[in-house]
């Protein structure tokens, strides 16, 4: 750059997790971005009434994103088994 700083371009400017690693494909990232966008919308609408701390994504937003993704794929969701609910309730078994 004119002032002497350097800019290192990785992955030809593409999303580095897709271009130079084994990152999540776009078909997974779209759900992450949707979750983030809807969570920001939630914060804009409800931020004044929230305590200043870290919150998980509201379950309704998470479920809505999953439902929309399945609809876009032409699929419908079924009911979770007790084992699936237990798995989702903990991080100890991975993601």
Protein Blocks (a to p, Z undefined) as FASTA:
>chain_A
ZZopacddehhhpafklmmmccdcfklmmmmmmmmmmmmmmmmmmmmmpccddddddfkl
mmmmmmmmmmmnopacddddfklmmmmmpckloZZ
